[in-house]
Each structure stands twice: as C-alpha cells, then as structure tokens.
Amino acid sequence: MSPKLHHRELTDIQKGEIIALSHYYKDTEIENELNIPQTTVESFLKWFREWSSAENYSQSGRPRKTSIISDQYLTRAALKETKLPL
C-alpha cells in the first residue's frame, strides 16, 4: 500500500494567474506556464466557474502526525525486519 501524496493548496497569486491566463490559454498551456498539474488547473477552473469563488474552504479530516518520508521509512523497516515487533 503506497502512502497518499500530500497536496498543497493553491496560493492566491497562483489562483489569480490561472484565472487571468484562462481567458487566453488552454489548460495544458497554463500547466506548462505555471508548472501546476493540469488536473489541478482543470479542477480549480471548474470550481471557479461553478461557484464564482476562488476561496479555500477548510479541509475535513485529521492532520497528519507523521510525514510521508517517515511512513516510507517505517514501511521499509517493517518489510525488511519481519522479526521486529511493530
């Protein structure tokens, strides 16, 4: 089982750039220009067009207690050293 990737929220500047560029460029061109994944650009523009809002809403769920790197280390250690207690 692979650990979930950590997704960062777009900054207000990035959102403004996406909105401004969306009038002139396709999503793939915006992705290349701003170095933001195309799915993120598409999702944000869909949200913006539907709700006319670029505001971030609070995320549900509990904050992480361990980092992704720590999770990977623990997984490797558990798979390598099968005799050690978890």
N, C-alpha and C positions, 0 to 999 in steps of 0.2 A: 504494500500500500504506500503510495507516494504522498508526501506531505502537501497540503494545499499551498498554493503560491500566495504571497501577500500582495494585495492590490492597494495601491495608493490612490487617494482622491486627487482629482484634477485641481490645480490651483485656479484662483480667479483669473489670473493672467492667461493661463492655458485655455480656459473656457472662453474668454474674450477673443483669443486668437482663433480658436476653432469657429466661433460664430462669425467673425469677420471674414475668414477665409472661405466659409461655406457658401458665401454669395458668389464666389468666383471660381472655386476649385471643387473637384470631386473628392470623396472621402479618401481615396487612395493617395491623391496628391497632397492632401492635408496631412495624412500619416507620414509621408516622406518628408514633408517640410518641417513638421514639428517633432518628429521622432516619437510619436504616440501610436500605439497599436490601432489598426483600422477598426477593430471591434469596439474599442473604447470611443473612438470618434463617432462611429455609427450609433452606438448606444446613447451617447451624450446628445447628439443632434436629434435623435428620435424623442428623447425626454424633453429637450428644449422646445421642439416644435409642438409637442402634445400639450405641455403644461405652461409654456411661455415663461419658464423659470430656469435659472442656472444655479439655484441654491442647493447646497449639500444638505441633505437631511440626516439626522442621526442614524447610525447603523445599529441594527439589532445584534444581539449576540455578546458573548463574554469576550473581553480582551484576552489575547494570548498571554500565557505565563512563561512559555519557553519560546526561544527563537527558532526559525526554520533550521538554522545551522545546528542548534542543539538537538533538535528532533532527528536530523540526519545522523548525527554522531551517535545518539542513543540507539537508533535502529541498527546501524552498522555494528555497534558493540554487542548488541543483543543477538544478532545473527552470527557474529564471529565467535563469541564466547558463550556457547549454549549451556555450559555448566554453571555459569554465574547466576545467582538469583537476581531477578529484576529489581 
